[in-house]
Amino acid sequence: MSKMIVVTGGSKGIGRAIINKFAGIGKNVVVCARNLADLEILKTEVEEVYNVTVHVFKADVSNKEECLGFIKYVNDLDEDVEILVNNAGVFVPGSIHNEEEGAFEMMMQTNMYSTYYITRGLINKMIEKKEGYIFNIASVASFVAYANGGSYAISKHAMLGFSRSLREEMKPYNIKVTSVMPGATYTNSWAGIDLPEDRFIKSQDIADLVFSAYNLSNSAVVEDIIVRPQLGDI
C-alpha cells in the first residue's frame, strides 16, 4: 500500500510548496482547499510534473461538517497517510478590543478547530501502524504578542499548545509532531502590500525546512521550527 501526504489549504503558498517537495520524492497527495478550480489546476500540474497521484477535495475547513467530509474522503482511500500537514489558515489583522464581531470565531475555526478535527480524524491509523509525521503550520504569532495580532495570535498560540500536547501523547506511538512557526511569508495573505517580495520568507524556504525535518532519522525530531525574514518581522 502506498503512503501519502495530506495537506490542508494546499492549493497555493506554503501548502503548494510542500506538496511539490514531497511529490518530488514520489509521495501521492491528498489536498483540500476552498476553490475547486485551483485544486484542479494543482492536480493537473503536479501529476504531470512528478508522476504521482493527487486526490483533491473541495472543503472550507472553517466548517466542521466539511472537515468531517474531508476526513471521510481521506480514510476511504486505499492508501496510508504518512504525513499530515495542517496548513489551512486565515489572517485578518485587528485588536482584541475592537476587531470585527465574529473575527475570533472565524479564525479559531479555520486555524485551530480544523487542525484539531482533522488530526483526530486521521491519526488513529498512524497510531495503529506506529508511524507518521504531523506538521502544524503555526506562526511566530504563536509565541510573540503583536498589537495588531488579535484573534489570529490567539488561534496560533492555541495551535502551538495543541502541537506540544500532541507531541507528548504520540511519543509511545513513534509519531513525530512539529510546530512550524514562520514569520511573514510571501503568500496571498500579504497581497497588495507595498513591500518588495524579497522582504519576505519564500514559501519554498518553509517547504525545505519541513522536508529537512522529515528526513531526520527515526531517533530524532524537530519539535519547533522558527524562521523569520532576514531583516526581521514585518
PAGULO-341758 format. One record per residue: z, x, y of N, C-alpha, C, CB in turn. Coordinates in steps of 0.02 Angstrom, whole numbers, plus 32768, in hexadecimal, padded with zeros to 4 digits. Last residue first. Glycine has a CB too. Layout:
N
[[Z,X,Y],[Z,X,Y],[Z,X,Y],[Z,X,Y]]
...
***
This chain:
234
[[81F3,8185,882C],[81D0,8164,8863],[81F9,8128,8879],[8187,814E,884E]]
[[8243,821F,87FC],[8239,81D7,87F9],[8216,81BD,8837],[827D,81B4,87F1]]
[[81E6,82BE,87F9],[8220,8292,87FC],[820F,8248,87FC],[8249,82A2,8838]]
[[8179,830C,87E4],[8195,830B,8829],[81CF,82DB,8830],[815F,82F8,885A]]
[[815C,82EF,875E],[8170,8333,8771],[8191,8335,87B6],[8135,8361,8770]]
[[81A1,8256,8723],[816C,827A,8746],[8187,82BE,875E],[8152,8251,8783]]
[[8207,8266,868C],[81FC,8250,86D1],[81BE,8272,86EE],[823A,825F,86FD]]
[[8252,8235,85F6],[821C,825A,8617],[820F,823B,865B],[81DB,8259,85EB]]
[[82B4,8237,8569],[82B5,822A,85B1],[827E,8254,85D1],[82FB,8239,85D1]]
[[82DB,81F6,84D2],[82A7,821C,84F5],[82A8,8207,853E],[8260,820F,84D5]]
[[835B,81FB,845B],[8345,81E5,849D],[830F,8213,84B7],[8381,81E4,84CE]]
[[835B,822D,83D6],[837C,81ED,83E6],[8362,81D1,8428],[83C7,81F7,83EA]]
[[82F8,826E,8362],[8300,8270,83AA],[831E,822D,83BE],[82BC,827D,83D0]]
[[8333,82AC,82C8],[831C,8273,82EF],[8327,8282,8339],[8341,8232,82DB]]
[[8322,82FC,8227],[832D,82FF,8270],[8312,82C0,8291],[830B,833D,828E]]
[[82FD,82FA,81A5],[8343,830A,81B3],[8353,830B,81FD],[8355,834C,8195]]
[[8276,82E8,8198],[82A2,82AF,818A],[82EB,82BB,819D],[829E,829D,8141]]
[[822B,833F,8226],[823E,8339,81DF],[826D,82FD,81D7],[8260,837A,81C6]]
[[81BF,82F3,82A1],[81F7,831C,828C],[8207,8311,8243],[8235,830E,82B7]]
[[815E,8298,82C8],[814B,82CF,829C],[8184,82FE,8289],[8114,82F5,82BB]]
[[8197,8243,8326],[8185,8228,82E4],[817A,8261,82B2],[8147,81FC,82E9]]
[[8199,8297,8395],[81D8,8281,8376],[81CC,8269,832F],[81FA,824A,83A0]]
[[810F,829F,83AE],[8135,82DC,839D],[8177,82CA,837C],[8142,8306,83DC]]
[[80F3,821B,83D0],[80D3,8239,8395],[80F9,8278,837F],[808A,824A,83A4]]
[[813B,820F,8447],[814A,81E4,840E],[812F,8203,83CE],[812C,819D,8418]]
[[80F5,826E,8494],[813B,8277,8485],[8151,824E,8449],[8166,8265,84C2]]
[[8074,8235,849A],[807D,8278,847C],[80C6,8284,8469],[8065,82AE,84AD]]
[[8090,81BE,84DF],[8077,81BC,849B],[8080,81FF,8477],[802D,81A9,849A]]
[[80B3,81F5,855B],[80E4,81D0,8534],[80D0,81CC,84EB],[80EE,8189,8551]]
[[8039,822E,8580],[8074,8259,857A],[80AA,8236,854F],[8090,826A,85BF]]
[[7FE6,81C0,858C],[7FDA,81EE,8554],[8016,821C,8549],[7F9B,8217,8561]]
[[800F,818A,8603],[8020,8167,85C5],[8018,8194,8589],[7FF3,8128,85BD]]
[[804F,8205,8674],[8016,81E6,8652],[802E,81C2,8613],[7FE1,821B,8641]]
[[80B8,81EF,8702],[80B0,8205,86BD],[8071,81E3,86A0],[80F0,81F5,8691]]
[[8072,8200,87A9],[8091,81DC,8773],[808D,8203,8731],[8071,8198,876B]]
[[8027,8243,8801],[806E,823F,8812],[8096,821E,87D9],[8077,8217,8854]]
[[7FA4,8235,87DE],[7FC8,826F,87C2],[8011,8273,87D9],[7FA4,82AE,87D5]]
[[7F79,81C7,8828],[7F88,81BE,87E0],[7FB0,81F8,87C4],[7F47,81B6,87B9]]
[[7FC6,81B7,88CA],[7F93,81D4,889D],[7FA9,81CD,8854],[7F87,821D,88AE]]
[[7FF2,8117,890D],[8006,815A,88F8],[7FD1,8176,88CA],[804C,8159,88D5]]
[[8005,808A,8934],[7FE1,80BC,895A],[7FFC,8102,894C],[7FE5,80AD,89A6]]
[[7FEC,8014,88B0],[8019,803E,88D8],[7FF2,8077,88F8],[8052,8059,88AC]]
[[7F96,7FCD,885E],[7F94,7FC0,88A6],[7FC2,7FEB,88D0],[7FA5,7F7A,88B2]]
[[7FFC,7FCB,87CE],[7FBA,7FBE,87EC],[7FC1,7FAE,8836],[7F98,7F83,87C8]]
[[8068,7FE5,8783],[8065,8007,87C4],[8021,7FFB,87E6],[8070,8052,87BA]]
[[8054,7FA2,870E],[8090,7F91,8735],[808D,7FAE,877B],[80CF,7FA8,8712]]
[[7FEB,7FDD,86CC],[7FDD,7FA5,86F8],[8018,7F90,8723],[7FC5,7F6A,86CF]]
[[8020,808B,86D9],[8009,8050,86B4],[7FFC,8018,86E6],[803F,803A,867E]]
[[805E,8120,86DD],[8024,80FF,86FB],[8009,80C9,86CD],[7FEC,8132,870C]]
[[810D,8119,86E9],[80D3,812A,86C1],[8098,8101,86DA],[80DF,811C,8675]]
[[81A5,814E,8722],[8168,812B,8736],[812B,8146,8710],[815D,8133,8782]]
[[81FE,8181,868F],[81FC,816F,86D5],[81B9,814D,86E4],[8207,81AC,8703]]
[[8226,8148,85E9],[81FA,8168,861A],[820D,8154,8661],[81B1,8156,860C]]
[[8279,8152,8563],[828B,813D,85A8],[8261,8162,85DB],[82D6,8149,85B4]]
[[828C,8118,84C5],[825D,813C,84EF],[8267,8123,8537],[8212,8132,84D7]]
[[82F9,8127,8440],[82EF,8108,8481],[82C1,8134,84AB],[8333,80FD,84A6]]
[[82DF,811B,8393],[82DA,8145,83CF],[82D1,8119,840D],[82A0,8177,83C9]]
[[8316,811D,82F0],[8310,80F4,832C],[8312,8121,8369],[8349,80BE,8330]]
[[82EE,8125,8242],[82F9,8146,8282],[82EE,8115,82BC],[82CB,8183,8289]]
[[8339,8101,81AD],[830C,80E6,81E0],[831E,8106,8223],[8310,8098,81E4]]
[[838C,8116,8141],[8358,8148,814F],[8324,812F,8182],[8336,815D,810F]]
[[83F7,80C5,8131],[83B7,80AE,8115],[837D,80DD,8125],[83A8,8069,812E]]
[[8465,80F3,8174],[8467,80F3,812B],[8425,80E1,810A],[849C,80C3,8113]]
[[8436,80E1,81FE],[843F,8123,81DF],[8440,8121,8193],[847E,8142,81F9]]
[[8434,8064,8238],[83FC,8076,820C],[8403,80BB,81EB],[83BC,8074,8231]]
[[849F,8058,828E],[849A,802B,8255],[8468,8044,8221],[8486,7FE6,826D]]
[[8481,80B7,82F0],[84BC,80C0,82C6],[84B7,8095,8287],[84FB,80AE,82ED]]
[[840C,807C,8327],[840A,80BF,8309],[8445,80CB,82DA],[8408,80F5,8340]]
[[843E,8007,835E],[8412,8003,8324],[840E,8047,8301],[83CD,7FEC,8339]]
[[8486,803B,83CB],[84A9,8016,8396],[847F,8014,8357],[84B8,7FCE,83AD]]
[[841C,8074,8413],[8453,809E,83FB],[847B,807C,83C4],[8480,80B0,8435]]
[[83CC,8004,842F],[83B2,803D,8408],[83EA,8066,83EB],[8385,8068,8434]]
[[8423,7FB5,847D],[8408,7F9B,843F],[83F1,7FD5,8413],[83CD,7F6B,844C]]
[[8433,8008,84ED],[846D,7FF7,84C3],[8457,7FDE,847F],[8498,7FC3,84E5]]
[[83AF,8004,851B],[83CD,8043,8506],[840A,8037,84DA],[83E0,806D,8544]]
[[83A1,7F7C,853A],[8376,7F9A,8507],[8394,7FDC,84EE],[8330,7FA6,8522]]
[[83FB,7F6F,85A4],[8408,7F4C,8565],[83DF,7F6A,852C],[83F8,7F01,856C]]
[[83B9,7FB8,8605],[83FB,7FCF,85EF],[840B,7FAF,85AB],[8432,7FBD,8623]]
[[834D,7F61,8612],[8341,7FA3,85F3],[8383,7FC4,85E0],[831A,7FD0,8623]]
[[8387,7EF1,864E],[8365,7EEA,860D],[835B,7F2D,85EB],[8322,7EC7,8616]]
[[83B5,7F2C,86C5],[83E4,7F0C,8696],[83C5,7F08,8651],[83F8,7EC6,86AF]]
[[833E,7F52,8701],[836D,7F86,86EC],[83A0,7F69,86BB],[8392,7FA3,8729]]
[[830A,7ED1,8718],[82E5,7F01,86EE],[8315,7F36,86D4],[82AB,7F21,8716]]
[[8360,7E96,8772],[8363,7E81,872C],[833B,7EAE,86FE],[834A,7E3A,8727]]
[[8369,7F20,87E1],[837B,7EDC,87D0],[837D,7ECE,8785],[834A,7EAE,87EF]]
[[832F,7F8D,8827],[8326,7F84,87DF],[8336,7F3F,87C6],[8350,7FB5,87BC]]
[[833D,7FBD,88A3],[8309,7F8A,889B],[82FD,7F7C,8851],[82C9,7FA1,88BC]]
[[839F,801D,8895],[83AC,7FE5,88C3],[837A,7FAC,88B9],[83A9,7FFD,890B]]
[[83C3,8050,87EF],[8395,8051,8828],[83A1,8013,8853],[834C,8055,8810]]
[[8421,80B1,8781],[8420,8074,87AA],[83F1,807F,87E5],[8467,8062,87C3]]
[[83F2,80ED,86E3],[83F8,80FC,872B],[83F4,80BA,8752],[83C1,812E,8743]]
[[83D9,80C5,8664],[8417,80E9,866F],[8421,80FE,86B8],[841A,8127,8644]]
[[8365,807E,8661],[8397,806F,862D],[83D9,8091,863A],[837D,8084,85E9]]
[[830B,80B0,86B7],[8337,807B,86D2],[8369,8063,869E],[830D,8040,86EA]]
[[82BD,80FB,8669],[82F4,811F,8689],[8324,80ED,86AB],[82D9,8151,86BD]]
[[82A4,808C,85DC],[8293,80A5,861F],[82CC,80D1,8638],[8287,806A,8650]]
[[8260,8064,8540],[828D,804D,8575],[8276,806B,85B8],[82D7,8062,8564]]
[[821C,8042,84B3],[8205,805D,84F3],[822F,803E,852A],[81BA,804F,84FF]]
[[8257,8071,841C],[8261,803E,8450],[8250,805C,8494],[82AA,8024,844F]]
[[821C,808E,837E],[821C,80A8,83C2],[8224,806E,83F3],[81DB,80D0,83D2]]
[[824B,80A6,82DB],[8248,8075,8311],[824D,8099,8354],[8280,803F,830A]]
[[8215,80C6,8239],[8223,80E3,827B],[8219,80AD,82B0],[81F5,8121,828A]]
[[823F,80D3,8189],[8224,80B3,81C4],[8238,80D7,8204],[8239,806B,81C7]]
[[828E,80B0,80F1],[825D,80D8,8114],[8245,80B1,8151],[8221,80E9,80E6]]
[[82C6,8064,8087],[82E9,809D,80A5],[82B9,80CD,80C7],[8312,80C1,806F]]
[[8293,7FF0,8059],[8270,802D,8045],[8292,806D,805D],[8228,802C,805F]]
[[82EB,7F95,8094],[82E0,7F94,804C],[82C1,7FD5,8033],[82B3,7F59,8039]]
[[82DA,7FB5,811B],[831A,7FC0,80FB],[8312,7FC3,80AF],[834D,7F89,810F]]
[[8258,7F89,8130],[8267,7FCF,8139],[82A8,7FE1,8115],[826C,7FE1,8184]]
[[826C,7F01,811D],[8242,7F25,80EC],[824C,7F70,80F3],[81F8,7F13,80F7]]
[[82BD,7EE5,818D],[82D9,7EDE,8149],[82AF,7F02,8114],[82DE,7E95,8137]]
[[827D,7EEE,8208],[82A3,7F28,81EF],[82B9,7F22,81A7],[82DF,7F33,821B]]
[[823C,7E83,8241],[8214,7EB3,821B],[823D,7EE9,81F7],[81E4,7ED4,8248]]
[[8296,7E33,8286],[8265,7E14,825B],[823F,7E44,822D],[8234,7DEF,8284]]
[[82DF,7E8A,82D5],[8301,7E66,829E],[82CF,7E49,826D],[832D,7E2F,82BB]]
[[8275,7EAE,832D],[8296,7EE0,8302],[82B9,7EBE,82C7],[82CA,7F09,832B]]
[[825B,7E34,8369],[8228,7E54,8341],[8245,7E89,8314],[81F1,7E71,836D]]
[[82D6,7E15,83AD],[82B8,7DE8,837C],[8289,7E0D,834D],[8293,7DAF,839F]]
[[82E9,7E88,8401],[831C,7E72,83D0],[82FD,7E48,8399],[8354,7E4A,83F3]]
[[8276,7E86,844E],[8287,7EC2,8427],[82B9,7EB0,83F0],[82A5,7EF8,8455]]
[[8283,7E0B,848D],[824A,7E16,845F],[8258,7E53,8433],[8209,7E21,8487]]
[[82F5,7E21,84DD],[82F7,7DF1,84A5],[82BE,7DFD,8474],[82F4,7DAA,84C0]]
[[82C6,7E88,853A],[82FD,7E91,850A],[82FA,7E62,84CF],[833E,7E89,852E]]
[[824F,7E67,8581],[8261,7EAC,8573],[8294,7EB4,853B],[827B,7ECC,85B1]]
[[8245,7DD9,8585],[820B,7E03,8576],[8221,7E48,855E],[81DF,7E0A,85B3]]
[[82C8,7DAB,85A1],[82A2,7D90,8568],[8269,7DBE,8554],[8287,7D4B,857A]]
[[82E8,7DF4,8614],[8310,7DFC,85D7],[82EA,7DE3,859A],[8353,7DD6,85DE]]
[[8285,7DC4,866B],[8285,7E0A,8657],[82B0,7E18,861A],[829C,7E36,8691]]
[[82A6,7D3A,8671],[8263,7D50,865F],[8262,7D98,8647],[8234,7D48,869A]]
[[832D,7D38,869C],[831A,7D1C,865B],[82D7,7D37,8644],[8318,7CD0,865F]]
[[831E,7D76,871D],[834A,7D91,86E9],[8335,7D79,86A4],[8393,7D7D,86F7]]
[[82C9,7D20,8762],[82B5,7D66,8754],[82DF,7D84,871C],[82BC,7D90,8794]]
[[82FC,7CA4,8781],[82D7,7CAB,8743],[82C2,7CF1,8732],[829B,7C80,8745]]
[[82E9,7CB4,882E],[8309,7C8F,87F8],[82DD,7C94,87B9],[8316,7C45,880B]]
[[82C8,7D58,886E],[82B5,7D13,8863],[82DB,7CF4,8828],[826A,7D0E,8857]]
[[8355,7DB8,88AF],[8315,7DB1,888C],[8307,7D68,887D],[8315,7DDB,884B]]
[[83CF,7DCD,88EF],[839D,7DA4,8911],[835A,7D9F,88ED],[8393,7DBE,8956]]
[[842A,7E17,88A5],[8444,7DE3,88D1],[840F,7DB6,88F1],[846D,7E02,8907]]
[[83E0,7E74,885D],[8405,7E40,8839],[8417,7E07,8868],[8444,7E5D,881A]]
[[833D,7E93,889D],[8384,7EA1,889C],[83A9,7E66,887D],[839F,7EAF,88E3]]
[[829E,7ED0,885E],[82CA,7EA1,8881],[8312,7EB6,887B],[82C1,7E5B,8865]]
[[8202,7ED8,8806],[8237,7EF5,882F],[8260,7EBF,8851],[821A,7F25,8863]]
[[81E0,7EB7,8765],[81DA,7E97,87A6],[8213,7EB3,87D1],[81DE,7E47,87A0]]
[[8193,7EE6,86D3],[81BC,7EFF,870A],[81AC,7ED8,8749],[81AF,7F4B,8716]]
[[8196,7ECE,8624],[817F,7EB8,8665],[81AF,7ED2,869A],[8178,7E6A,8669]]
[[8159,7EFA,857F],[818A,7EF7,85B5],[816B,7EE1,85F6],[81AB,7F3B,85BE]]
[[8145,7F39,84DC],[8137,7F03,850C],[816E,7F01,8541],[8132,7EBF,84E8]]
[[816F,7F95,847D],[8154,7FAE,84BC],[814B,7F78,84F1],[8113,7FD0,84B0]]
[[81AF,7FC7,83F6],[81BE,7F8F,8423],[81AD,7FA4,846A],[820A,7F7A,841D]]
[[8160,7FFB,836F],[8167,800F,83B5],[8171,7FD1,83E0],[8129,8038,83CD]]
[[817F,8029,82CD],[8181,7FF1,82FC],[818C,800D,8341],[81B8,7FBE,82E9]]
[[8139,8069,823B],[814D,8078,8280],[814A,8037,82A8],[8120,80AF,82A0]]
[[811B,8031,81C0],[813E,8071,81C2],[815D,807D,8207],[810F,80AA,81B0]]
[[8108,7FA3,816B],[8113,7FBA,81AF],[813B,7FFB,81AC],[8138,7F84,81DA]]
[[8091,7F95,80E9],[80D5,7FA6,80FD],[80D6,7FBC,8146],[80F0,7FDE,80D0]]
[[8028,7F08,80C9],[8030,7F4D,80DD],[8078,7F59,80F2],[8000,7F5F,8117]]
[[7FEA,7E87,80C7],[7FFA,7EAC,808A],[7FFE,7EF7,8099],[7FC6,7E9F,8053]]
[[8036,7E17,813B],[8004,7E49,812B],[801A,7E72,80EE],[7FF8,7E78,8168]]
[[80A4,7DCC,8156],[8074,7DB0,8126],[803D,7DE1,8115],[8056,7D71,8143]]
[[80E7,7E10,81B9],[8104,7E10,8176],[80D4,7DF4,8141],[8144,7DE7,8176]]
[[8092,7DF3,8227],[809A,7E38,820E],[80B3,7E38,81C6],[80CB,7E61,823B]]
[[80A3,7D68,8233],[8061,7D85,822B],[8065,7DCB,820D],[803B,7D87,826F]]
[[812C,7D5F,824B],[8110,7D42,820E],[80CB,7D60,81FF],[810B,7CF6,8214]]
[[8131,7D9E,82CA],[8156,7DBA,8291],[8139,7DA0,824F],[81A1,7DA7,8296]]
[[80E6,7D44,8315],[80CE,7D88,830B],[80F0,7DA8,82CF],[80D8,7DB2,834A]]
[[813A,7CD5,8312],[80F7,7CD1,82F7],[80DA,7D15,82E9],[80CA,7CAB,8326]]
[[81A7,7D07,8356],[81AF,7CF6,8310],[816B,7CEF,82ED],[81D7,7CB4,8309]]
[[816E,7D15,83D5],[8188,7D50,83B2],[818D,7D42,8367],[81CD,7D65,83CE]]
[[8157,7C8F,83EE],[811D,7CBB,83E6],[8131,7CFD,83C6],[80FB,7CC7,8429]]
[[81DA,7C62,83FA],[81B0,7C47,83C5],[8172,7C73,83B9],[819A,7C00,83D6]]
[[8207,7CA8,846C],[8224,7CB6,842A],[81F6,7C9E,83F2],[8269,7C96,8423]]
[[81AA,7CF3,84E7],[81B5,7CB3,84C5],[81CD,7CC0,847D],[8174,7C87,84C5]]
[[8189,7D6C,850F],[81C0,7D4E,8534],[81D3,7D0B,8515],[81AE,7D45,857E]]
[[8118,7D90,84CB],[8158,7D9D,84AA],[8195,7D87,84D3],[815E,7DE6,849C]]
[[8091,7D3C,84AC],[80BA,7D49,84E6],[8101,7D52,84CD],[80B5,7D10,851D]]
[[800C,7D6E,8444],[8050,7D55,844B],[806D,7D69,848E],[807C,7D70,8411]]
[[7F8C,7D82,83D3],[7F9B,7D6D,8418],[7FE1,7D50,841B],[7F66,7D39,8431]]
[[7F71,7E0B,8371],[7F92,7DCA,8373],[7FA3,7DBA,83BC],[7FD1,7DC9,8346]]
[[7F0E,7E72,8305],[7F24,7E5E,8348],[7F40,7E17,8346],[7EE9,7E62,837A]]
[[7F01,7F01,82A3],[7F10,7EB9,82A2],[7F2B,7EA6,82E7],[7F45,7EA8,8269]]
[[7E91,7F7A,8279],[7EBC,7F63,82B0],[7EC3,7F17,82AA],[7E9E,7F77,82F5]]
[[7E75,7FFF,820B],[7E76,7FB6,8214],[7EA7,7FA4,824B],[7E89,7F93,81D2]]
[[7E10,808F,823B],[7E4C,8070,8220],[7E45,8024,8229],[7E8D,808B,8243]]
[[7DB6,80E5,827D],[7DA9,80CE,823A],[7DE9,80B6,8218],[7D88,8105,8210]]
[[7DB9,810E,8301],[7DE9,812D,82D2],[7DE1,8116,8289],[7E2F,811E,82E9]]
[[7D52,80CB,8347],[7D60,8112,8354],[7D87,8132,831B],[7D86,811A,8396]]
[[7D50,8047,8317],[7D13,806F,8318],[7D22,80BA,831E],[7CE7,805A,8352]]
[[7DD5,801E,8328],[7DB7,801F,82E5],[7D79,804A,82E2],[7DA7,7FD8,82CE]]
[[7DE1,8028,83B3],[7E0B,8052,8387],[7DED,8055,8341],[7E53,8036,8384]]
[[7D80,7FCB,83E4],[7D7E,8011,83F7],[7DA5,803D,83C5],[7D9A,801B,843D]]
[[7DA6,7F4E,83A9],[7D63,7F6A,83A0],[7D62,7FB5,83AD],[7D32,7F47,83CF]]
[[7E2C,7F41,83D6],[7E1B,7F41,838F],[7DD8,7F62,8382],[7E1B,7EFA,8373]]
[[7E1C,7F3E,8463],[7E42,7F74,8442],[7E2E,7F79,83F8],[7E8E,7F67,8448]]
[[7DD5,7EC6,8470],[7DB7,7F05,8486],[7DD9,7F40,8464],[7DBB,7F0D,84D2]]
[[7E37,7E6F,8441],[7DF7,7E74,841C],[7DD2,7EB4,8430],[7DCB,7E37,842A]]
[[7E99,7E7E,84A3],[7EA7,7E90,845E],[7E67,7E9A,8436],[7ED2,7E5B,843D]]
[[7E59,7E49,8513],[7E6D,7E90,8512],[7E7B,7EA8,84CB],[7EAC,7E9B,853E]]
[[7E4F,7DC4,84E8],[7E12,7DEB,84F6],[7E21,7E36,84F5],[7DF4,7DD7,853A]]
[[7ED4,7D9A,84E0],[7EAD,7DA1,84A3],[7E6E,7DCB,84AE],[7E9A,7D5D,8487]]
[[7F63,7DCC,852B],[7F1C,7DC1,8539],[7EF1,7DCE,84FC],[7F05,7DED,8574]]
[[7FE2,7DED,8501],[7FD6,7DA9,851A],[7F8C,7D99,8522],[7FF8,7DA0,855C]]
[[7FF1,7E41,8462],[7FEF,7E41,84AB],[7FDF,7DFA,84C1],[7FBB,7E75,84C7]]
[[800E,7EA5,83D0],[800E,7E65,83F4],[800C,7E72,843F],[804C,7E3B,83E1]]
[[7FCF,7EFB,8344],[7FE0,7EFB,838B],[7FDF,7EB4,83A5],[7FAF,7F27,83B3]]
[[7FCE,7F6A,82C0],[7FD7,7F24,82D2],[7FEF,7F23,831A],[8009,7EFF,82A2]]
[[7F67,7FE4,826F],[7F8B,7FCD,82AB],[7F93,7F82,82AA],[7F67,7FE4,82EA]]
[[7F66,8072,8201],[7F50,8030,8214],[7F80,8013,8249],[7F4C,8001,81D6]]
[[7F59,811E,821F],[7F86,80E5,8219],[7F62,80A4,822C],[7FC5,80EE,8245]]
[[7F0E,8193,822F],[7EFD,8165,81FA],[7F2C,812A,81F0],[7EFA,8189,81BC]]
[[7F26,81DE,829B],[7F3B,81FB,825B],[7F34,81C9,8222],[7F84,8215,825F]]
[[7EF8,818C,8301],[7ED8,81CD,82F8],[7EED,81F1,82B8],[7EE5,81F8,8332]]
[[7F52,8129,8307],[7F13,811A,82E6],[7EEE,815A,82D7],[7EE7,80EB,8311]]
[[7FAE,816B,8356],[7FBD,8162,8310],[7F80,814C,82E8],[7FF4,812F,8307]]
[[7F6B,8170,83D3],[7F88,81AC,83B6],[7F92,81A4,836B],[7FCB,81BE,83D8]]
[[7F49,80EC,83EF],[7F14,811E,83E6],[7F2F,815B,83C1],[7EF7,8132,842A]]
[[7FCC,80B6,83FE],[7F9F,809F,83C9],[7F68,80D2,83BB],[7F7F,805B,83DC]]
[[7FF6,80FA,8470],[8019,8105,8431],[7FEE,80EF,83F7],[805C,80DF,8430]]
[[7F9E,80C4,84CF],[7F9D,810C,84C2],[7FBF,811D,8480],[7FBF,8131,84FC]]
[[7FC5,803D,84CC],[7F82,8050,84B6],[7F7E,809A,84A6],[7F4E,803D,84EB]]
[[8048,8049,8500],[803C,802E,84BE],[7FF9,8042,84A2],[8042,7FE3,84BE]]
[[8031,807A,8582],[8056,80A2,8551],[8048,808A,850A],[80A1,80A0,855F]]
[[7F99,8023,85A7],[7FD0,804F,85BB],[7FEF,8077,8582],[8005,8027,85DB]]
[[7F75,7F93,853B],[7F68,7FC1,8573],[7FA2,7FF3,8579],[7F5F,7F9A,85B6]]
[[7F9C,7F4B,84CD],[7F55,7F4A,84DF],[7F43,7F7C,8516],[7F41,7F05,84F5]]
[[801E,7F3B,849A],[7FFA,7F7A,848E],[7FB2,7F7C,84A6],[7FFA,7F88,8448]]
[[8091,7EEB,848B],[8076,7EFA,84CD],[8049,7F37,84CD],[80AE,7F04,84FF]]
[[80CF,7F42,83FB],[80CE,7F06,8426],[80B5,7F1A,846B],[8115,7EE5,842A]]
[[8090,7F86,8369],[809D,7F93,83B0],[809A,7F51,83D6],[8068,7FC6,83CD]]
[[80A4,7FCD,82CD],[80A5,7F8E,82F2],[80B9,7F9E,833A],[80D7,7F5B,82D2]]
[[804C,802B,8257],[8074,802C,8294],[806C,7FE9,82B7],[8060,8067,82C3]]
[[8050,8033,81A2],[8033,8023,81E3],[8067,8029,821B],[8015,7FDE,81E3]]
[[8017,8069,8104],[804D,8064,8134],[802F,805B,817A],[807B,80A1,8132]]
[[7FD4,801D,806D],[7FCF,8046,80A9],[800A,8039,80D8],[7F8D,803A,80CD]]
[[8000,802A,7FC4],[8000,8000,8000],[8000,802C,803E],[803D,7FD0,8000]]
***
